[in-house]
Amino acid sequence: MSDATEPTVKAVQKNDDGNWYYVVTKDGVEGPKVGPYDTEEEAIADGEESLAEDDIA
């Protein structure tokens, strides 16, 4: 049995500039912040799409 966890996507605000970024966490390691996006929903949607593409590749 593996201790690896499912990758997760979360949205964060990097600065107080009002922009949103997504971060993918895999096996407890947080990746870089990717963005900017205008809304939290856009950031999460793009992060989940990126994660799905990585899974397929």
N, C-alpha and C positions, 0 to 999 in steps of 0.2 A: 504494500500500500504506500502511496506517495504522500508526502507532507505538503506538496505543492497546492496552492490555493488557486481558485479561479481568478483570472485577471479582472480587475475592476476599473471603471472609468468614473472620475469625479470632476466637477467643475469648480474652479477657484478663481478669485480675483487676485491677480498678481500684484497690482498696485491700486492706488485709489483713483485710477483713470476711468473707471466704470466699465472696462473691458473684461471679458471672461475668457478663461483658458481651460483646456482639459488636461488631465493628468491620468495616464494609465499606470496602474500598479500591477506588477506581475511577480509572483513568488515573494511578496513582501518588499519588493524594490520599486520605488516610485520613479517613473520616467520623467522626461523633461516636460515643462509646461508648453502646450501648443496653442497657438491662437494669434491674434485676438479674435473674439467673437462679440457680437453686440448683446447677446442674451445667454443666460445660463443654459437654456434649452438647446440653442444652436451648438454650444460647446459640447454638451453631452452627446447630442445626436452625431456629431462629426467624430467624436472620440469612439463611440460605439461602432460606427461604420469603419473606422480605421482598425479597430480591434477585430472586426469580422473579416476584413481584408487580410490581416496578418494571419488569422486562423486558416484561411483558405490557401495562402501562399506556402 
